[in-house]
């Protein structure tokens, strides 16, 4: 799947973030509750050290509530990490983050010292909506299009919290192909960068296995074919996405499926579990080892070739 993973400001943003880490007291990372692993910044664990971190599971009203609870339990096993599951429909709950910041830094006297908090999140994850709610005014631009925030902002909140906003960028975790598909399904990647039917085929294959009843109910299907392309064609036929000659228009079908997933019209669905994450990390480590082995083999081959040439001379 060809995806533009490297927006022009990605390198600059990550560099600025590393520089800012020592100056902040706490990190707020906004994750998509449907894909907490795929939407996180893989560099954060390495660069934050022991700094307290609040992981906000945004859009939890669209996610599978049972899996959201599992993710919260899993994420909070890490030292100095707290989680909160939020929806855009509960602005009063968003304000609980201010109290949680204070709770995680009890040594900071609110009457004397401000808490410096850095907020981060990938495009289209709900970060700007959260900032505006916490600030009580329109500061960050919101919208369904990814990559709206372009530069760092500093926002003073009530309760002595200073929020350092960062641009929303896609982090370069290229080794996990599943993460790319999940980001595309949720809408974190601009549609111009991907093929809708490619993404929808991945989506129906997952939904067929993880949420078969929701799929059957939404598209009035008695049975689900094991072949994901046939399944997508069946959904298209049910929805009347037909071209002349009776062929199913896969692109139109894909758009319907993705739109209905993103709005939770199909149902409350999460695309990954902590167990899947553990397995994918093992796979990524294996891929990394293979790449290193190939790199070493090429290096040894070049070295051997140079030695042979020197002997001939």
N, C-alpha and C positions, 0 to 999 in steps of 0.2 A: 504494500500500500504506500503510495507516494504522498507524503505529508510534509508541508513546510514547517519543520520543527524549530527553525531558527529565525524568529523575528529579529529585525536589525538591532533592536535595543536589548536583546537578551543578555549578551555578554556584559554590556555596560551596566545593566540593572543588577546582575549577580555580583559584579565587582563592587558596586556601591553598597549593596546589601552586606557583603562581607566587611566592608569598611565601617558600616554603621553598627554592626552587632555589638562591639565593645561599649558603645555609647548608650545602648538601651538596657532597660531593666527586665523587659519581658517581651515575648513574641506572641502575636496572635496570628495563627495560620487558618485561613478560611478554606475549608475543603468542601467538595460536593459529596453530600451524604450517600449518594448512589455509587460513588467511586472514590472512597477515602484514600486508597492506596495510589491509584492512577493520578489523582489530582493534587497529591502532595509534592512539595519541593524535595527531591532526593538529596540535595546538598544540606538541607537544614539540620539534620541529625548530626552531621559532621561539624558544622560551624557554630551551632548554638551552645555547645558545651553543657553546663548545668543550668543555664538560664531557664527560668520558668516559661512554659509554653502553654497557651490555651489553643486547643484545636476546635474550631467552630465547624460543626457539621451542618452546613447550609443546605437549604432545599429539602429538609428532612420530611416535609409533607409529600414529596414525590417519591421518597425511598421506601423500602421495605422496613417497617418499624422494628421487627424482630432483629434484622441484620444490623440496623443502626445501633440497637442496644449492644449487640455482640461487638461491634466496632468500638463503641465507647469503652467497654470493659477491656478490650484488647489494647487500645491506645493508652489507656491510663495505667497500664503495667509499666510504662516507661517512666523513669524518674522525672519529677517536676512537671508532669504533663497532666492537664485537666481538660475535659471535653464538655461541650454544650451543644445540644442539637437544636437548631433554630429553623423557623420558617419565616418567609416574608410577611406572613399574615399575623405574626405575633411581635409587633414592635416593642411591647413592654418587656418581653422576655429578652430581647436583644440588649436591653439596658442592664440586664443581670451581669453582663460581661464586665462592666465597670466595678461592680461589687466583687466579682471573682478576681479581678486584677489586684484589688486591695487585699483580698484574703490570701492571695499567693505571695504577697510581699508585705507581711505584717510589720516589718521593721521600718517601713516608710510611713512616717507621720504625715497624714494628708494636709494638715494645717501648715506644714513646713516645706515638704518636698513633693514635687510632682513626680509621677511615675512616667518614665519614658517608655512607650510601647511601640513596637514596630508591627505593622499589619501587612500581611502578604497573602496572595492567592492568585491562582491562574485566571485567565480571562473568563468572563461569563459565569463566575462562581457565586456572585452575590456580595462581593466585597464592598462595592460602592454603595449599595443599598444599606448595608450594615453601617458604614461610616456616616451616611446621611442621617440614619435613625439615631445613632449615638450622639451626633452633633446637634440634632434637633433642627437641622436646616440643610438646604441643598448645597453640598460642597463638592462631592464627587459626582461626575456624570455617570448616569446609569443607562443601561440598554441591553438588548439581547445580542448585539454584535460583540464578538470578542475584542479584546485589546483596546478598551476605551481610555483607561488611565495611561498617560504618556510620561509623566514625570512625578518626582517625589513631592509630597505635600506634607505640611506639619499642621495638625489640627488640635486645638486645645478643647478638651471636653470638661464637663462638670465632674467634680470629684477628684480634681487634680491629676487627670490623665492627659498626657500629651501623646497624640497618635501620629506616628510617622508612616505615611502611606507610601507604598512602592508600586511601580508599574506592574500590571498583570502580565506575566510572561509564561510561556510553556517551557518547563524545565527539560533539559536534554537527557532524558532517560531513554535512549534509543534502543537499548538492548531488549526491552520488554515490548514486543509487538502488540500484545493484548492491551496494554495501556493506551496505545495510539488509537486502536479501534474504539475503546470505551470513551475516550475523550471526544472522539468524533460523534459517537452515538448521542452523548449528552449535549452536544453543541458547543463544546469548548474550542473547536477548530472551525475556522471559516469554511463554509460549504464549497467555496471556489477552489479549495485546496484538495478536495477529496471527491471520490466517486460515490454518489448516494447509494447505488445498488450494491456496491462492494461492502459498504458499511451495514446496509440493511441485511445482507446475507449473513454477516457475522452476528448481527443482533438476533435474527430469527433462530439461528443455530443455538445461541445461548438460551433464548426464551423457551425454545422447544424442550430443552433439558431442565431448566430451572423453574419455569413458570408455565407449564403446559396448559393448565386449566384456564389461566387468564387469557392465553392466546386463543384457545378454543372458544371461550365465551365471547371475546371481543369480536372475533371474525366469523362466528357461527360455523365452526368446523367440528365435524364428528371425530376426525382422527388427524394426526399430524404426520406427514411424510417424513422419513428420516433424512431425505435429501433436502438441504436447506433451499436450493434454487426452486425445486418443485413446491416447497412450502410457500415461498414468496410468490410464486406464480398462482398458487391456490388462493392466497390472500388477495392478489390483484384481480383474479377472476370474480371473487365474491364482491369486490368493491367496484366492479365494472371498469377496471383500468385496461381496456382492450383497444388494440389498434385494428385497422382494417384487416380482415382476414382472420380475426379472432385471436391474434397473438397478444399476449399480456405485455403491457408497457411496464417494464421493471422499474424504470426511473420514477414514474408516477406512483407506483406501488410503494417504492422505497420512501418517497417523500411523505406519503400518508403514514406509513409505519413509524418513521422517525418523529414526525410531528406528534403522533398519538402517544409515543413513548415519552417524549419530553414534557408533555402536558399531563402525564399520568392517566390518560384516558384509557389505556390498556389496563392500568392498575399501578399499585405502589411496588416499584421494582428497584432492586439494587443489582448492580452488574458484577460485584465481586464480594468475596468473603475473606475473613482473616486467614482461613485455611488455604484458599486459592493464592493469596498473597505470599504465604510461606513457601508454597510450591514454586511459584514464579520467581521468587528470589533465588531459590536453589538452581533453577534453570538458567537464570541470568549469570550466576556465578560460574556455572558450567560453560556457558557461551564465552564468558570473559577469559576463562582458563584456556579454551580452545584457541581464541584469538591470540593470546599471549604465546601459546605453543607454536602457532603458525608464524608469528612474528620472529620468534627465536630461531625457528628452522630456516627462515629466509635469511636472517642475519648470519647464521652459521654457514649457509650455502655460499653467500657472498664472500665471507671470510676465507672459506676453503678455495673458492674460485680465484681469489687474489693470490693466495699462497701458491697455487698451481701455476699461475701466470709468471710469478716471480721465479719459480724453479726452472721454467722453460727458458726464461731470459738468461 
